[in-house]
């Protein structure tokens, strides 16, 4: 049941973003920034954590979850290290996910022979 719930919640988030892309003139980069900021804002208000526990990977994998991860990392680093934590926390919290994405995409480039668009 957890997999089904994650699939439905993740699909609803993606569908909402697709509707936003289709019905506005916002560029994809701006929509990605909105999603990350929304995740950080919902995390700061305290709404995102209970939602993520209920929805599982359907809420933590999209960009909204990345924004929440950045917020949690900054909050923990500020509590431990003070002002410098504002700059360190986001990098520390998200470094494993970003590193994995880079490593796996590099491995995929060996397998699938990517080409530039013309």
N, CA, C and O atoms as a DFTB+ gen file, in Angstrom:
472 C
 N C O
     1  1       0.820      -1.192       0.000
     2  2       0.000       0.000       0.000
     3  2       0.867       1.261       0.000
     4  3       0.474       2.286      -0.556
     5  1       2.057       1.182       0.629
     6  2       2.947       2.348       0.658
     7  2       3.381       2.746      -0.752
     8  3       3.476       3.932      -1.068
     9  1       3.639       1.759      -1.587
    10  2       4.060       2.049      -2.957
    11  2       2.945       2.721      -3.748
    12  3       3.192       3.646      -4.523
    13  1       1.743       2.260      -3.552
    14  2       0.603       2.840      -4.265
    15  2       0.377       4.275      -3.816
    16  3       0.144       5.162      -4.636
    17  1       0.447       4.497      -2.502
    18  2       0.267       5.848      -1.975
    19  2       1.361       6.784      -2.502
    20  3       1.070       7.913      -2.896
    21  1       2.608       6.323      -2.509
    22  2       3.712       7.141      -3.016
    23  2       3.516       7.449      -4.499
    24  3       3.766       8.569      -4.943
    25  1       3.070       6.457      -5.259
    26  2       2.835       6.657      -6.687
    27  2       1.732       7.686      -6.920
    28  3       1.865       8.555      -7.781
    29  1       0.652       7.592      -6.161
    30  2      -0.470       8.513      -6.345
    31  2      -0.089       9.933      -5.921
    32  3      -0.377      10.887      -6.644
    33  1       0.547      10.084      -4.774
    34  2       0.927      11.415      -4.295
    35  2       1.955      12.049      -5.220
    36  3       1.822      13.217      -5.584
    37  1       2.978      11.294      -5.605
    38  2       3.970      11.814      -6.549
    39  2       3.350      12.174      -7.879
    40  3       3.705      13.186      -8.483
    41  1       2.414      11.343      -8.342
    42  2       1.717      11.638      -9.591
    43  2       0.862      12.885      -9.500
    44  3       0.795      13.660     -10.454
    45  1       0.209      13.091      -8.368
    46  2      -0.600      14.301      -8.187
    47  2       0.264      15.562      -8.162
    48  3      -0.113      16.593      -8.720
    49  1       1.425      15.470      -7.512
    50  2       2.344      16.612      -7.508
    51  2       2.809      16.910      -8.929
    52  3       2.824      18.068      -9.345
    53  1       3.186      15.883      -9.668
    54  2       3.643      16.073     -11.046
    55  2       2.522      16.579     -11.948
    56  3       2.761      17.406     -12.828
    57  1       1.307      16.091     -11.737
    58  2       0.169      16.561     -12.529
    59  2      -0.109      18.032     -12.248
    60  3      -0.403      18.793     -13.170
    61  1      -0.019      18.442     -10.981
    62  2      -0.232      19.845     -10.641
    63  2       0.828      20.734     -11.297
    64  3       0.517      21.821     -11.784
    65  1       2.063      20.273     -11.307
    66  2       3.128      21.037     -11.951
    67  2       2.917      21.096     -13.462
    68  3       3.153      22.134     -14.080
    69  1       2.476      19.992     -14.057
    70  2       2.213      19.983     -15.499
    71  2       1.088      20.949     -15.854
    72  3       1.170      21.647     -16.865
    73  1       0.044      20.997     -15.039
    74  2      -1.044      21.954     -15.262
    75  2      -0.518      23.380     -15.152
    76  3      -0.896      24.243     -15.943
    77  1       0.352      23.633     -14.176
    78  2       0.963      24.954     -14.025
    79  2       1.792      25.315     -15.253
    80  3       1.752      26.453     -15.719
    81  1       2.537      24.356     -15.772
    82  2       3.355      24.620     -16.962
    83  2       2.494      24.888     -18.194
    84  3       2.827      25.741     -19.016
    85  1       1.386      24.158     -18.318
    86  2       0.530      24.299     -19.492
    87  2      -0.307      25.574     -19.476
    88  3      -0.616      26.124     -20.533
    89  1      -0.674      26.045     -18.297
    90  2      -1.618      27.160     -18.207
    91  2      -0.981      28.494     -17.835
    92  3      -1.691      29.490     -17.696
    93  1       0.317      28.538     -17.674
    94  2       0.994      29.800     -17.394
    95  2       2.147      29.968     -18.377
    96  3       2.493      29.051     -19.122
    97  1       2.722      31.141     -18.359
    98  2       3.876      31.401     -19.215
    99  2       5.185      31.258     -18.452
   100  3       6.237      31.705     -18.908
   101  1       5.105      30.626     -17.279
   102  2       6.318      30.428     -16.493
   103  2       7.241      29.424     -17.183
   104  3       6.796      28.403     -17.708
   105  1       8.515      29.736     -17.169
   106  2       9.508      28.836     -17.746
   107  2       9.778      27.700     -16.759
   108  3       9.599      27.877     -15.554
   109  1      10.209      26.531     -17.256
   110  2      10.453      25.390     -16.366
   111  2      11.436      25.685     -15.233
   112  3      11.257      25.191     -14.119
   113  1      12.453      26.472     -15.498
   114  2      13.412      26.812     -14.447
   115  2      12.766      27.570     -13.305
   116  3      13.080      27.333     -12.139
   117  1      11.873      28.472     -13.633
   118  2      11.180      29.233     -12.587
   119  2      10.228      28.344     -11.800
   120  3      10.072      28.509     -10.590
   121  1       9.604      27.418     -12.478
   122  2       8.708      26.492     -11.783
   123  2       9.514      25.608     -10.835
   124  3       9.055      25.310      -9.732
   125  1      10.701      25.188     -11.245
   126  2      11.546      24.387     -10.356
   127  2      11.938      25.185      -9.124
   128  3      11.948      24.646      -8.017
   129  1      12.260      26.457      -9.298
   130  2      12.604      27.308      -8.154
   131  2      11.402      27.473      -7.236
   132  3      11.548      27.442      -6.014
   133  1      10.215      27.648      -7.811
   134  2       8.994      27.763      -7.014
   135  2       8.788      26.495      -6.185
   136  3       8.443      26.580      -5.007
   137  1       8.992      25.337      -6.778
   138  2       8.807      24.079      -6.054
   139  2       9.788      23.935      -4.900
   140  3       9.397      23.531      -3.805
   141  1      11.043      24.255      -5.127
   142  2      12.046      24.153      -4.065
   143  2      11.721      25.135      -2.939
   144  3      11.792      24.781      -1.762
   145  1      11.364      26.365      -3.300
   146  2      11.008      27.362      -2.273
   147  2       9.741      26.966      -1.536
   148  3       9.635      27.188      -0.330
   149  1       8.774      26.382      -2.243
   150  2       7.547      25.924      -1.604
   151  2       7.843      24.822      -0.591
   152  3       7.276      24.812       0.501
   153  1       8.724      23.899      -0.947
   154  2       9.112      22.842      -0.015
   155  2       9.788      23.397       1.226
   156  3       9.524      22.940       2.339
   157  1      10.668      24.390       1.038
   158  2      11.336      25.005       2.182
   159  2      10.335      25.771       3.045
   160  3      10.407      25.721       4.272
   161  1       9.416      26.470       2.415
   162  2       8.409      27.230       3.155
   163  2       7.477      26.302       3.938
   164  3       7.197      26.548       5.111
   165  1       7.002      25.243       3.295
   166  2       6.134      24.291       3.993
   167  2       6.875      23.586       5.127
   168  3       6.280      23.254       6.152
   169  1       8.173      23.362       4.939
   170  2       8.969      22.780       6.017
   171  2       9.131      23.745       7.180
   172  3       9.077      23.334       8.339
   173  1       9.326      25.016       6.884
   174  2       9.494      26.020       7.934
   175  2       8.217      26.199       8.741
   176  3       8.272      26.439       9.947
   177  1       7.072      26.084       8.087
   178  2       5.791      26.237       8.770
   179  2       5.446      24.979       9.566
   180  3       4.648      25.037      10.501
   181  1       6.039      23.850       9.204
   182  2       5.795      22.608       9.919
   183  2       4.754      21.718       9.272
   184  3       4.310      20.742       9.876
   185  1       4.362      22.038       8.058
   186  2       3.345      21.256       7.355
   187  2       3.959      20.085       6.599
   188  3       3.354      19.017       6.511
   189  1       5.147      20.276       6.056
   190  2       5.698      19.289       5.132
   191  2       6.133      17.989       5.804
   192  3       5.969      16.916       5.224
   193  1       6.674      18.064       6.994
   194  2       7.188      16.855       7.653
   195  2       6.091      15.811       7.909
   196  3       6.291      14.641       7.582
   197  1       4.934      16.192       8.484
   198  2       3.881      15.185       8.651
   199  2       3.347      14.671       7.315
   200  3       3.005      13.496       7.189
   201  1       3.276      15.554       6.325
   202  2       2.834      15.138       4.991
   203  2       3.810      14.140       4.389
   204  3       3.389      13.146       3.797
   205  1       5.106      14.389       4.530
   206  2       6.121      13.489       3.969
   207  2       6.118      12.136       4.683
   208  3       6.341      11.103       4.051
   209  1       5.866      12.134       5.987
   210  2       5.790      10.861       6.710
   211  2       4.589      10.046       6.241
   212  3       4.669       8.822       6.136
   213  1       3.482      10.720       5.962
   214  2       2.281      10.028       5.494
   215  2       2.438       9.570       4.048
   216  3       2.083       8.436       3.724
   217  1       2.965      10.429       3.167
   218  2       3.023      10.133       1.735
   219  2       4.257       9.341       1.329
   220  3       4.265       8.747       0.251
   221  1       5.282       9.312       2.137
   222  2       6.489       8.556       1.809
   223  2       7.260       9.162       0.647
   224  3       7.382      10.382       0.536
   225  1       7.779       8.297      -0.215
   226  2       8.616       8.740      -1.322
   227  2       7.859       9.613      -2.319
   228  3       8.482      10.371      -3.062
   229  1       6.541       9.525      -2.352
   230  2       5.759      10.371      -3.246
   231  2       5.898      11.841      -2.923
   232  3       5.689      12.690      -3.790
   233  1       6.250      12.155      -1.682
   234  2       6.430      13.543      -1.278
   235  2       7.898      13.934      -1.153
   236  3       8.228      15.113      -1.285
   237  1       8.780      12.981      -0.905
   238  2      10.181      13.331      -0.673
   239  2      11.022      13.335      -1.936
   240  3      12.069      13.982      -1.969
   241  1      10.598      12.635      -2.973
   242  2      11.404      12.556      -4.187
   243  2      11.262      13.786      -5.091
   244  3      12.273      14.239      -5.626
   245  1      10.056      14.354      -5.291
   246  2       9.963      15.541      -6.161
   247  2      10.731      16.733      -5.596
   248  3      11.242      16.683      -4.477
   249  1      10.804      17.789      -6.376
   250  2      11.582      18.965      -5.984
   251  2      11.086      19.617      -4.708
   252  3      11.861      20.277      -4.017
   253  1       9.834      19.453      -4.384
   254  2       9.331      20.008      -3.136
   255  2      10.068      19.344      -1.962
   256  3      10.396      20.012      -0.981
   257  1      10.319      18.069      -2.057
   258  2      11.069      17.354      -1.023
   259  2      12.513      17.836      -0.929
   260  3      13.089      17.868       0.158
   261  1      13.096      18.210      -2.065
   262  2      14.459      18.741      -2.061
   263  2      14.498      20.065      -1.302
   264  3      15.428      20.315      -0.534
   265  1      13.498      20.907      -1.514
   266  2      13.436      22.171      -0.780
   267  2      13.310      21.945       0.708
   268  3      13.933      22.651       1.500
   269  1      12.505      20.964       1.099
   270  2      12.362      20.638       2.513
   271  2      13.669      20.107       3.088
   272  3      14.023      20.434       4.220
   273  1      14.382      19.300       2.330
   274  2      15.683      18.789       2.780
   275  2      16.674      19.933       2.997
   276  3      17.415      19.946       3.980
   277  1      16.678      20.888       2.073
   278  2      17.559      22.051       2.237
   279  2      17.206      22.815       3.509
   280  3      18.090      23.204       4.272
   281  1      15.908      23.027       3.735
   282  2      15.490      23.756       4.937
   283  2      15.920      23.016       6.206
   284  3      16.461      23.629       7.126
   285  1      15.684      21.711       6.259
   286  2      16.057      20.947       7.456
   287  2      17.562      21.011       7.697
   288  3      18.008      21.140       8.838
   289  1      18.343      20.920       6.622
   290  2      19.795      20.991       6.772
   291  2      20.261      22.338       7.291
   292  3      21.139      22.411       8.150
   293  1      19.670      23.404       6.768
   294  2      20.040      24.747       7.221
   295  2      19.622      24.936       8.681
   296  3      20.376      25.498       9.476
   297  1      18.438      24.473       9.027
   298  2      17.956      24.620      10.409
   299  2      18.866      23.899      11.394
   300  3      19.233      24.459      12.427
   301  1      19.232      22.659      11.079
   302  2      20.115      21.898      11.968
   303  2      21.494      22.542      12.077
   304  3      22.069      22.604      13.163
   305  1      22.027      23.022      10.947
   306  2      23.359      23.631      10.966
   307  2      23.354      24.954      11.724
   308  3      24.324      25.271      12.412
   309  1      22.287      25.725      11.609
   310  2      22.198      26.981      12.360
   311  2      22.120      26.689      13.854
   312  3      22.728      27.394      14.659
   313  1      21.377      25.656      14.224
   314  2      21.288      25.291      15.641
   315  2      22.639      24.867      16.200
   316  3      22.951      25.170      17.352
   317  1      23.447      24.170      15.401
   318  2      24.745      23.674      15.864
   319  2      25.851      24.717      15.755
   320  3      26.644      24.889      16.681
   321  1      25.901      25.424      14.600
   322  2      27.069      26.249      14.298
   323  2      26.782      27.739      14.224
   324  3      27.707      28.528      14.032
   325  1      25.547      28.139      14.369
   326  2      25.226      29.558      14.335
   327  2      25.104      30.086      12.917
   328  3      24.618      29.392      12.024
   329  1      25.544      31.301      12.721
   330  2      25.352      32.012      11.461
   331  2      25.961      31.285      10.260
   332  3      25.370      31.286       9.180
   333  1      27.112      30.677      10.430
   334  2      27.773      29.983       9.320
   335  2      26.932      28.806       8.819
   336  3      27.094      28.374       7.678
   337  1      26.047      28.293       9.655
   338  2      25.170      27.194       9.267
   339  2      24.214      27.556       8.148
   340  3      23.747      26.681       7.419
   341  1      23.921      28.845       8.008
   342  2      23.064      29.287       6.897
   343  2      23.686      28.882       5.566
   344  3      22.984      28.489       4.635
   345  1      24.979      28.980       5.488
   346  2      25.678      28.697       4.236
   347  2      26.061      27.229       4.094
   348  3      26.123      26.720       2.975
   349  1      26.320      26.536       5.203
   350  2      26.774      25.151       5.168
   351  2      25.652      24.120       5.142
   352  3      25.784      23.077       4.502
   353  1      24.565      24.398       5.822
   354  2      23.536      23.399       6.081
   355  2      22.910      22.784       4.852
   356  3      22.745      21.566       4.788
   357  1      22.556      23.600       3.873
   358  2      21.923      23.079       2.663
   359  2      22.838      22.161       1.882
   360  3      22.396      21.148       1.340
   361  1      24.117      22.514       1.823
   362  2      25.073      21.682       1.101
   363  2      25.271      20.343       1.800
   364  3      25.330      19.297       1.153
   365  1      25.372      20.384       3.110
   366  2      25.591      19.156       3.873
   367  2      24.401      18.209       3.754
   368  3      24.573      17.003       3.574
   369  1      23.193      18.763       3.855
   370  2      21.995      17.925       3.844
   371  2      21.718      17.300       2.487
   372  3      21.203      16.185       2.414
   373  1      22.051      17.998       1.422
   374  2      21.687      17.509       0.091
   375  2      22.848      16.909      -0.688
   376  3      22.663      16.485      -1.829
   377  1      24.019      16.863      -0.109
   378  2      25.198      16.437      -0.862
   379  2      25.126      14.988      -1.338
   380  3      25.579      14.688      -2.443
   381  1      24.573      14.090      -0.542
   382  2      24.509      12.677      -0.933
   383  2      23.589      12.500      -2.138
   384  3      23.940      11.794      -3.083
   385  1      22.420      13.129      -2.115
   386  2      21.482      13.013      -3.232
   387  2      22.033      13.604      -4.522
   388  3      21.875      13.025      -5.596
   389  1      22.674      14.750      -4.411
   390  2      23.254      15.388      -5.593
   391  2      24.407      14.545      -6.133
   392  3      24.532      14.365      -7.344
   393  1      25.243      14.034      -5.242
   394  2      26.360      13.183      -5.676
   395  2      25.858      11.923      -6.364
   396  3      26.399      11.522      -7.394
   397  1      24.831      11.296      -5.807
   398  2      24.277      10.088      -6.423
   399  2      23.716      10.390      -7.807
   400  3      23.913       9.609      -8.737
   401  1      23.024      11.508      -7.952
   402  2      22.474      11.871      -9.260
   403  2      23.591      12.067     -10.284
   404  3      23.468      11.627     -11.428
   405  1      24.668      12.719      -9.885
   406  2      25.787      12.932     -10.805
   407  2      26.477      11.621     -11.167
   408  3      26.779      11.383     -12.336
   409  1      26.724      10.779     -10.187
   410  2      27.417       9.513     -10.439
   411  2      26.584       8.603     -11.338
   412  3      27.099       8.044     -12.307
   413  1      25.286       8.451     -11.017
   414  2      24.449       7.566     -11.820
   415  2      24.208       8.107     -13.227
   416  3      24.095       7.326     -14.172
   417  1      24.127       9.421     -13.384
   418  2      23.966       9.967     -14.735
   419  2      25.249       9.787     -15.543
   420  3      25.193       9.580     -16.755
   421  1      26.394       9.864     -14.887
   422  2      27.656       9.615     -15.578
   423  2      27.750       8.160     -16.033
   424  3      28.173       7.884     -17.156
   425  1      27.359       7.238     -15.168
   426  2      27.350       5.815     -15.538
   427  2      26.364       5.570     -16.681
   428  3      26.660       4.810     -17.604
   429  1      25.205       6.203     -16.624
   430  2      24.219       6.051     -17.694
   431  2      24.751       6.589     -19.018
   432  3      24.410       6.068     -20.080
   433  1      25.585       7.629     -18.964
   434  2      26.147       8.168     -20.208
   435  2      27.103       7.172     -20.861
   436  3      27.261       7.193     -22.081
   437  1      27.742       6.304     -20.081
   438  2      28.582       5.257     -20.660
   439  2      27.735       4.214     -21.376
   440  3      28.118       3.698     -22.425
   441  1      26.593       3.915     -20.801
   442  2      25.752       2.837     -21.333
   443  2      24.960       3.273     -22.557
   444  3      24.863       2.524     -23.530
   445  1      24.392       4.476     -22.522
   446  2      23.417       4.867     -23.544
   447  2      23.950       5.791     -24.629
   448  3      23.187       6.130     -25.534
   449  1      25.182       6.212     -24.601
   450  2      25.792       7.050     -25.635
   451  2      24.940       8.297     -25.939
   452  3      24.293       8.349     -26.985
   453  1      24.930       9.272     -25.070
   454  2      24.109      10.474     -25.283
   455  2      24.584      11.280     -26.479
   456  3      25.763      11.265     -26.831
   457  1      23.640      11.986     -27.097
   458  2      23.944      12.824     -28.246
   459  2      23.413      14.224     -27.982
   460  3      22.438      14.399     -27.252
   461  1      24.055      15.213     -28.575
   462  2      23.573      16.577     -28.471
   463  2      22.401      16.785     -29.413
   464  3      22.345      16.198     -30.494
   465  1      21.464      17.630     -28.990
   466  2      20.343      17.962     -29.871
   467  2      20.832      18.932     -30.944
   468  3      21.697      19.771     -30.696
   469  1      20.276      18.802     -32.106
   470  2      20.684      19.702     -33.194
   471  2      19.583      20.649     -33.534
   472  3      19.740      21.483     -34.426
